[in-house]
């Protein structure tokens, strides 16, 4: 059943049963409100990136503009009117780039980073030391706390199911 068919069916049931038009309009507007509220908590509204370099060259994390969805038309061209035909099958969240890292493991080869200056013939790898790895647990916790606040799809306004 498409969204338009659903709205038509709800309208027909409302007309037959005498449901007030305001109740129907409110139910349909709830999804839009949920979607807008969720959008404000995601990268659709705000991103983080490097700020301006300070005196010593370090760059702080700075707030940036949001990134909208990208329509992938490199394989198949996008059809007009697709927003009206969208159907929500399931709303789920995918937390990307999860790492469990033992930053004190003796198997790490950070000590070899100092030889990657080109004077020792070069190394087959570079930058074994990644300072952000020590914060993986805190970053994951922060993502989960944000997710608890989102609750709805920023596209459809439907509740997140998985």
Wavefront OBJ file of the C-alpha trace (Angstrom):
o trace
v 0.000 0.000 0.000
v 1.444 3.342 -0.975
v 1.380 6.418 1.214
v -1.249 8.010 -1.022
v -3.428 4.899 -0.854
v -3.075 4.885 2.928
v -4.041 8.554 3.211
v -6.996 7.926 0.891
v -8.088 4.952 2.977
v -7.805 6.919 6.228
v -9.789 9.751 4.643
v -12.501 7.362 3.474
v -12.736 5.715 6.903
v -12.888 9.144 8.516
v -15.696 10.235 6.211
v -17.708 7.074 6.870
v -17.150 6.955 10.635
v -17.303 10.688 11.204
v -13.800 11.085 12.625
v -12.965 14.764 12.944
v -10.744 16.087 10.174
v -8.480 17.684 12.743
v -7.636 14.287 14.283
v -6.641 12.912 10.871
v -4.602 15.984 9.999
v -2.849 15.820 13.363
v -1.917 12.160 12.889
v -0.419 12.875 9.471
v 1.438 15.953 10.732
v 2.975 13.976 13.624
v 5.200 12.081 11.187
v 6.401 15.349 9.665
v 7.136 16.835 13.117
v 9.013 13.685 14.170
v 11.071 13.757 10.962
v 12.006 17.429 11.423
v 12.940 16.914 15.086
v 15.079 13.872 14.234
v 16.733 15.734 11.350
v 17.999 18.404 13.767
v 19.868 15.735 15.771
v 21.668 14.150 12.802
v 24.334 15.078 10.263
v 21.533 16.341 8.053
v 21.582 19.487 10.223
v 25.192 19.685 11.459
v 28.577 18.088 10.873
v 31.893 18.307 12.679
v 35.190 19.011 10.991
v 38.559 20.703 11.435
v 38.476 24.295 12.579
v 40.995 26.999 11.758
v 44.620 26.258 12.661
v 45.927 27.935 15.788
v 49.402 29.387 16.379
v 50.974 25.958 16.798
v 49.150 24.453 13.811
v 46.636 22.427 15.795
v 43.101 22.488 14.481
v 40.171 22.207 16.900
v 36.933 20.402 16.082
v 34.436 22.902 14.697
v 30.748 22.767 13.840
v 29.864 22.831 10.146
v 26.813 22.799 7.933
v 24.660 19.741 7.453
v 24.893 17.237 4.622
v 21.714 16.290 2.802
v 20.984 12.869 1.342
v 22.708 12.159 -1.951
v 20.627 10.677 -4.734
v 22.740 7.966 -6.372
v 21.939 8.119 -10.066
v 25.245 6.726 -11.323
v 23.755 3.268 -11.966
v 20.099 4.049 -12.617
v 18.679 7.506 -13.174
v 16.461 8.937 -10.447
v 12.792 9.211 -11.337
v 10.803 12.346 -10.652
v 8.155 12.191 -7.944
v 9.995 9.489 -5.993
v 9.342 11.244 -2.662
v 5.601 10.606 -3.043
v 6.187 6.920 -3.803
v 8.503 6.166 -0.874
v 7.486 3.347 1.399
v 9.012 2.664 4.764
v 9.794 -1.043 5.081
v 11.833 -0.872 8.268
v 13.608 1.932 10.123
v 16.916 0.845 11.584
v 20.089 2.481 12.784
v 23.553 1.484 11.676
v 26.479 2.673 13.785
v 29.499 2.661 11.515
v 33.204 2.394 12.115
v 33.086 0.485 15.395
v 36.474 -0.588 16.717
v 37.542 -2.517 19.760
v 41.170 -1.591 20.223
v 43.671 -2.491 22.887
v 45.858 0.603 22.682
v 48.391 -0.961 25.078
v 48.842 -4.206 23.161
v 52.484 -5.241 22.582
v 51.432 -6.367 19.086
v 50.964 -2.736 18.008
v 53.871 -1.424 15.958
v 53.744 2.259 16.824
v 57.438 2.187 17.652
v 58.138 1.739 13.914
v 56.471 5.048 13.033
v 59.716 6.890 13.750
v 61.413 5.016 10.882
v 58.900 6.216 8.307
v 60.726 9.460 7.571
v 62.201 8.198 4.293
v 65.768 7.983 5.607
v 65.596 4.262 6.326
v 64.392 3.171 2.905
v 60.723 3.689 3.741
v 58.353 1.405 5.517
v 55.554 -0.651 3.975
v 53.032 1.066 6.291
v 52.709 4.367 8.039
v 50.985 5.832 11.064
v 50.329 2.859 13.318
v 49.564 5.393 16.050
v 46.025 6.751 15.809
v 45.168 8.916 18.827
v 41.399 8.681 18.282
v 41.464 4.941 19.042
v 41.818 5.606 22.763
v 38.442 7.366 22.679
v 36.497 4.592 20.888
v 34.434 3.593 23.937
v 33.513 7.210 24.708
v 32.644 7.907 21.070
v 30.363 4.859 20.937
v 28.693 5.911 24.186
v 28.117 9.384 22.765
v 26.582 7.928 19.582
v 24.209 5.758 21.631
v 23.153 8.696 23.812
v 22.365 10.742 20.687
v 20.451 7.809 19.227
v 18.237 7.643 22.336
v 17.212 11.243 21.618
v 16.494 10.757 17.905
v 13.811 8.004 18.179
v 12.369 8.598 14.667
v 13.507 8.432 11.065
v 14.608 11.878 9.837
v 13.118 11.018 6.426
v 9.754 9.402 7.158
v 9.111 10.326 10.801
v 8.336 6.685 11.593
v 9.712 5.208 14.850
v 13.108 3.485 14.707
v 12.512 -0.258 14.932
v 15.958 -1.798 15.124
l 1 2 3 4 5 6 7 8 9 10 11 12 13 14 15 16 17 18 19 20 21 22 23 24 25 26 27 28 29 30 31 32 33 34 35 36 37 38 39 40 41 42 43 44 45 46 47 48 49 50 51 52 53 54 55 56 57 58 59 60 61 62 63 64 65 66 67 68 69 70 71 72 73 74 75 76 77 78 79 80 81 82 83 84 85 86 87 88 89 90 91 92 93 94 95 96 97 98 99 100 101 102 103 104 105 106 107 108 109 110 111 112 113 114 115 116 117 118 119 120 121 122 123 124 125 126 127 128 129 130 131 132 133 134 135 136 137 138 139 140 141 142 143 144 145 146 147 148 149 150 151 152 153 154 155 156 157 158 159 160 161 162
